[in-house]
């Protein structure tokens, strides 16, 4: 029981160290892990389903893998982009609270030259207001990550999946039509000389050829 308790304690320490002050990042990473586990479960369900033939499995598994790739990449890219943009707006003071903004104005000779500039970093430049800054930034990160995940899961990912499915459907139809055309072409049958002569006499009854 003790090793299990130690493992749990180490896990808590790791989570606090890496995500304690970055809940937005935790939402992004846990979301990605959730998509990975969901995809793994879906592929496993296809593999162990005895009602699905091997031929169908060879078709379905790559499809599930492609869907999983689209889900994971679109979720991570969009959600992390929203979070990073929000973090940058907060760190430069473009997005801030009145308390933080007033403090910066009291410490900077020309606030307009600092607030909103890409080179500005409130957390680094004003560590004395770290508590207020971190609380605000964490809240913004969580909101931005949530908005990014909603847009990804409900808008971007379905569109990308539909585009991919439409493309694969066209390829499948083209391949099926190609196979049907090949099946319709019958090889020439060999005929005997007697059969050839009979056909020739029917096609040219006025000729002087005698059978």
C-alpha positions in Angstrom: 0.0 0.0 0.0 2.9 2.3 0.8 4.4 2.2 -2.8 0.9 3.1 -4.1 0.7 6.0 -1.7 4.2 7.2 -2.7 3.2 7.0 -6.4 0.1 9.0 -5.8 2.1 11.6 -3.9 4.7 11.9 -6.7 1.9 12.3 -9.2 0.4 15.1 -7.2 3.8 16.8 -6.9 4.3 16.5 -10.6 0.9 17.9 -11.5 1.3 20.8 -9.1 4.8 21.5 -10.4 3.9 21.5 -14.0 0.2 22.6 -14.0 -0.3 24.3 -10.6 0.2 27.7 -12.0 -0.9 26.8 -15.6 -4.4 25.4 -15.5 -4.9 26.4 -19.1 -2.1 24.2 -20.2 -3.5 21.4 -18.1 -6.8 21.7 -20.0 -5.0 21.5 -23.3 -2.9 18.4 -22.4 -5.8 16.6 -20.7 -8.0 17.2 -23.7 -5.3 15.7 -26.0 -4.9 12.7 -23.7 -8.7 12.3 -23.8 -8.8 12.3 -27.6 -5.9 9.8 -27.7 -7.7 7.4 -25.3 -10.9 7.8 -27.2 -9.2 6.9 -30.5 -7.4 4.0 -29.0 -10.7 2.6 -27.6 -12.4 3.0 -31.0 -9.7 1.2 -32.9 -9.6 -1.5 -30.3 -13.3 -2.0 -30.6 -13.0 -2.5 -34.3 -10.1 -5.0 -33.8 -11.9 -7.2 -31.4 -15.3 -7.1 -33.0 -15.9 -10.5 -34.5 -18.9 -9.2 -36.5 -16.5 -7.2 -38.7 -14.6 -9.1 -41.4 -10.9 -8.8 -41.8 -11.4 -7.0 -45.1 -13.6 -4.4 -43.4 -11.2 -4.0 -40.5 -8.3 -3.2 -42.9 -10.5 -0.5 -44.3 -11.9 0.8 -41.0 -8.8 0.9 -38.9 -6.9 3.4 -41.2 -10.1 5.5 -41.3 -10.3 5.6 -37.5 -6.6 6.4 -37.4 -7.0 9.3 -39.8 -10.0 10.6 -37.9 -8.1 10.4 -34.6 -5.2 12.3 -36.2 -7.5 15.1 -37.4 -9.2 15.3 -34.0 -6.0 15.4 -32.0 -4.1 17.9 -34.2 -7.0 20.3 -34.7 -7.8 20.3 -31.0 -4.2 20.8 -29.9 -3.4 23.5 -32.5 -6.5 25.5 -32.1 -6.8 25.2 -28.3 -3.2 26.0 -27.6 -3.2 28.9 -30.1 -6.2 30.5 -28.3 -4.4 30.0 -24.9 -1.1 31.3 -26.1 -2.7 34.4 -27.7 -4.6 35.1 -24.5 -1.5 34.7 -22.4 0.4 37.1 -24.7 -2.3 39.7 -24.4 -2.2 39.4 -20.6 1.6 39.4 -20.3 1.8 42.6 -22.4 -1.0 44.3 -20.5 -3.3 44.6 -23.5 -5.7 42.5 -21.5 -5.6 43.4 -17.9 -7.4 44.4 -14.7 -7.7 48.0 -13.6 -5.5 47.2 -10.5 -2.7 45.8 -12.6 -2.9 48.6 -15.2 -2.9 51.3 -12.5 0.1 49.8 -10.9 2.0 49.7 -14.2 1.0 53.4 -14.8 2.5 54.3 -11.4 5.8 52.6 -12.3 6.3 53.5 -15.9 7.0 57.0 -17.1 5.1 56.5 -20.4 2.6 53.6 -20.0 1.5 53.8 -23.7 5.1 52.8 -24.6 4.8 49.7 -22.4 1.3 48.4 -22.4 0.4 46.3 -25.4 4.0 46.1 -26.7 5.2 42.6 -27.8 8.4 43.0 -25.8 6.6 43.7 -22.5 6.4 41.0 -19.9 4.5 42.0 -16.7 5.3 38.9 -14.8 9.0 39.4 -15.3 9.1 43.2 -15.1 6.8 43.6 -12.0 7.3 40.5 -9.8 5.8 42.4 -6.8 2.3 42.0 -8.3 2.8 38.4 -9.3 -0.2 37.3 -7.1 -2.8 39.5 -8.9 -1.2 38.9 -12.3 -1.1 35.1 -12.0 -4.7 34.9 -10.7 -5.9 37.0 -13.7 -3.8 35.2 -16.2 -4.9 31.7 -15.1 -8.5 32.7 -15.4 -8.0 34.1 -18.9 -6.0 31.0 -19.9 -8.8 28.7 -18.7 -11.5 30.7 -20.6 -9.4 30.9 -23.8 -8.6 27.1 -23.7 -12.3 26.4 -23.2 -13.4 28.6 -26.1 -10.7 27.1 -28.3 -11.7 23.5 -27.4 -15.4 24.3 -28.1 -14.6 25.8 -31.5 -12.3 22.9 -32.4 -14.7 20.1 -31.4 -17.9 21.7 -32.8 -16.8 23.6 -35.8 -13.2 23.0 -37.1 -12.9 19.2 -36.5 -16.2 18.3 -38.1 -15.4 20.4 -41.2 -12.0 18.8 -41.6 -13.4 15.3 -41.0 -16.2 15.9 -43.6 -13.6 17.1 -46.1 -11.4 14.1 -45.6 -14.4 11.7 -45.7 -15.6 13.3 -49.0 -12.1 13.0 -50.5 -11.9 9.3 -49.5 -15.4 8.6 -50.8 -14.4 10.0 -54.2 -11.3 7.9 -54.3 -13.3 4.8 -53.3 -16.0 5.4 -56.0 -13.3 6.0 -58.6 -11.6 2.8 -57.7 -14.9 0.9 -57.7 -15.8 2.3 -61.1 -12.4 1.4 -62.5 -12.8 -2.2 -61.2 -16.2 -2.5 -62.8 -14.8 -1.3 -66.2 -12.1 -3.9 -66.0 -14.6 -6.6 -65.2 -16.8 -5.7 -68.2 -14.0 -6.2 -70.6 -14.0 -9.9 -71.7 -11.0 -11.5 -73.3 -11.3 -12.5 -77.0 -12.3 -16.1 -77.4 -10.3 -18.3 -79.7 -12.4 -19.8 -82.5 -11.7 -22.7 -84.8 -11.0 -22.4 -88.5 -14.4 -24.0 -89.4 -16.3 -21.5 -87.2 -14.4 -18.7 -88.8 -15.3 -19.9 -92.3 -18.9 -20.3 -91.4 -19.0 -16.7 -90.0 -17.3 -15.5 -93.1 -19.9 -17.2 -95.3 -22.8 -15.6 -93.4 -21.2 -12.2 -93.5 -20.5 -12.5 -97.3 -23.2 -14.7 -98.8 -22.5 -13.5 -102.4 -18.9 -14.5 -102.3 -17.8 -17.5 -104.4 -16.5 -19.3 -101.3 -17.9 -22.8 -101.1 -18.1 -24.6 -97.8 
